[in-house]
Amino acid sequence: MVDVHAHVLLPALAQYAAESAPADFAAAQALDARRQGPESLAASGAMIKQRWPQLVDLSRRLADMDAAGVDVQLVSPSPSHYYYFAEPELATDIARRANTAVQELVAAAPDRLEGLGLVPLQHPDLMVAALEHAVLECGLLGVELGSYAPGAGSHSGAGPNAGTVELSDPRLEPFWARAEELGAIVFLHPFGCSLDERLDRFYLSNTVAQPAENAVALSHLIFAGVLDRYPGLKLIAAHGGGYLPTTLGRSDRAWKVRPEARGCAAPPSSYLRKIWFDSLIHSPSELRMLADAAGTDRVLLGSDYPFDMGTEDPVGEVRAAGLTGEDEHLILAGNAAALGIRAGLAAEHTPAS
């Protein structure tokens, strides 16, 4: 079994970012606090404290993998390490340090772990170099990135959208081209939401923000024609792609009747079969709908280990969907192997009858 959605916390990287840009780091922390609201902020702090060993201790990670029946994890940095406020030199250094840290973690358990690095989305001209460092120098399978990079003005009062980098930004074209050329995985994982304080109660900052940000980011990629230009791109969307995969009828209608929505060559729903999605949906019926919309060959096992909005039983949640044995095998291991994620013991498993 191969889990493609698992995280590691890098305390040394957090300390480095905080010491290198203290004002910007503090502003980013304050923004996150406003977005979550006091109740969620307190609950999240307690959750991180409780799960700290799982986030930083390799032996605990491996034991939890064994308990969950997971042979291999594709580990990515906690999205809290994006630090999209960083200026170019610091951003490059942060990405390199993150890539190296994940490389070292993978090297400590090479039969059980594969890794993803980071790229500075806020500086599109630096992304290719960071991708090459992650893949060619550190031996990682690809990189993780957020749904957008806030503009510099988001912390300075210049307006919430000043300088925002969306995934449809033309400046990202060299990155997408190089990722396709390298066969690198790009793992889309949102962190934060531009709706800000509108979601600061009831943990809407996660339950609504994450699926909404996935839907917005994927829509940018689809409607801008990115997936037309780079059909070999290995793009994995966290959280089952959020709200998008099963609600594309309205997008298809816009593509049909609105000229400004015709940046892609085919109806938006057709692009679901050019994207991969993790299984972390927390609903058997919704997982069946995702598998029907995108195809079972486009869904991968995901746990969001070890956060509380993940699952301690990712395999069980897939099996609860009631798919065929062959389809279960594809999601639990087969699709990961097809993407080039080393399947370990899972490669030897045969589909259930």
C-alpha positions, 0 to 999 in steps of 0.5 A: 500500500502506498500513501501519497499524502503524508507530511513531515515537520521541519523545526530547523527550517521554521526557526531559520525562516523566523530568524531570517525574516522575523517581521514577515514571519510574524505577519504570516503567523498573525494572518494564519491566526486571523484566518483560523480564529481563536478557537481553531488556533487553540485546538490546532496548537494542542493537536500539533503538540500531541502529534509532535512525535509523529511529525518528527520521529522516524521510528514512530512514523514507521510504526504507524505505517505498519499499524495502518498497513502502509508499505510506502509513504510519499512524504512532503513538508508540512504546508506551513513551510511554504513561507511564500513571504520570502524574498528571492534569496531567502526563498531559494535557500528555504526550498533547498533546505527543505529539499535536503531535509526531506532527502535525509529523511528518505535516506534514513528509511529508503525502503519505506519512504519517498519524498517531495520538495518545495518550490518558491511559488511566489517567485516563478522565475526561481521555480525551475531551479528549485525543482531541478534541485529537488529532483536531480540533486536530492533524488526526490520524486517531485515537489509540493506547492500551494493553490496560490502565492499571496502577493507582497501586498497581502501583508502590507496593506496594498490589497489582498490580491496585489501580486498574487501568483495563480497556477494559471500565471504565464510565468509558470510555463517554464516550470510546468514544461520542466516538470513534464520533461523530468517526469516530476510529480507536482502535489497540489496542497493548499495552505490558507485561503483568500476568504480570510476571516469569513472562515474564522469560526467552526474550523471553516478555515479547513473544512471549507477552505481546503476544498475551495482552494483545490477547486479554484487552483485546479480550475485555473489550470484547466481553463488556462489550458495548462493541461493541454500544453503539458499532457504528460504532467504528473499532477496530484490534487490533495483532498480528492481535488476538493469541490471540483471533481463532482461539480463540473457541470457548471464549468462545462456550461460556462465553457460552452456558452462563455467565450472567456471560459474557452481557454481549454480545448475541451469541456473542463470535466474531461480534464479530470482524467489528466489529473490524479487525486488522493482518496482523502475524502472521509466519505465512501459515497463521495469516494465512489463519485470521485472514482466514477468522475475521474476513473479509478486509475486516477485515484491514489491512497492518501492519509494526510498523516499525521494531522487530525483532519487525516485518517489513521485508517486510509486503507480501511476508508478506501475499502469502505467505498465498496469498489471492486477488488481490482479498483481497490488495488489500483487505488491502494498501490497500482496507480502509485506504481504507474506514477513512478512511486516505488511501491515496495511490498505493495508491488507484489500484492495481487488484486483481490477477487 
